Amino acid sequence: MIKLNYSNYLKDKDFDIKKEYEKIFTSSFQITFTIKQPKKSKKIVQRKVRKEFKNNKKDIFDDINNKSLQEIFTKFKEKKIDDFDSVFENKDLSDILILSQDEIIKILEKNKNKSSLSRLKYVFNYDKFQSEITKFFTDNFDFRTCFYCNKDFITNFDADKKVSTFQLDHFFDKATYPYLALSFYNLIPSCYVCNAKVKLSANTFENNSKTCLAPNDEKFDFHQKVKFKLLLDDSCKNLHIKSKDDIDINLKENYSDIYDKYIEIFKLNERYKAHKDIVFDMIQKAELYPESRLKELQDLTGIPFQQIKKDIFNLIDENEDLSKQPFSKLIVDISRELGLIQN
């Protein structure tokens, strides 16, 4: 819902995202494989895992323990495991870790019919790096609200312990697209509800279907194309509304339908219906404070008309960063619907 430009949220504006993110993956680590097969002996499970990594009758399973991600990546390329060059178009690991959204889409398009890529999860093992990746985001960025829904704060609240209230969502699901599990631009800071309760493993990229645009995509213009619209019960005239049950709010996209899938996946219409009280409060204030009343207050207090209007209605300049305040997009769109700000 809110466009995400990571550099806008850096605590240190001179911080080199690409260079520092790559450092997470330079140290060695122990590869651990977990296969839940309680009825089979440990030796059988080990043989099964080893078999996955056999190539040209040479087992490389033992060679990838205690290696850095770069070393493992190089080893798999040398052995042509899962045909790395075909998947990544001769890209180096450093390129893969910082793929742009356009590059990610190109790789998805190229490999959408391949079914053998699941083995790449052993190379791009997010679980191995999750704590370090989360720390990287927590230490270096200052996010405010969820970029998917703009409903909840995701602010860090403990500077010493680096506790984070945001979750990192894999926009393109890591189970379906394991080779993107560690890609920086596939990680979207989001609230718990969007990540763990609503989106889950929804496929934002599907064959023969529109790809759902990510908030960090250069083409992402949700705020410009999709607006909250106010719907009134037939009994309501001149904004004389007795209850929030007399109103409804709905997201409507103008002149296209490229965000239909986004709205559906994050269940935005259903979730925002629970917050009609925000709109009802704005309508009540609009009835209590017409322009004539605001001008009277200006004459009485000496405070400029626009400032009084902004204070009473909690108006937000849509040129501001809407991610700083929950429900900011809703407030901006409904303010325009009520004529509180100009179109």
ABEGO torsion letter per residue (X at the ends): XBBBBAAAABABAABBAAAAAAAAAABBBBBBBBBBBAABBAAAAAAAAAAAABBGGBBAAAAABGBBAAAAAAAAAAAGBGGAAAAAGGBBAAAAAABBAAAAAAAAAAAAABAAAAAAAAABBAAAAAAAAAAAAAAABBBABBAAAGABBABBABAAAGBBABBBBBABBAAABAAAAABAAABBBBBAAAAAAAAEABBABBBGBBBBBBAABAABAAAAABBBBBBBBAABBGGBBABAAABBBBBBBBGBAAAAAAAAAAGAAAAAAAAAAAAAAAAAAAAABBAAAAAAAAAAAGBBAAAAAAAAAGBBBAABBAAABBGAAAAAAAAAAAGABBX
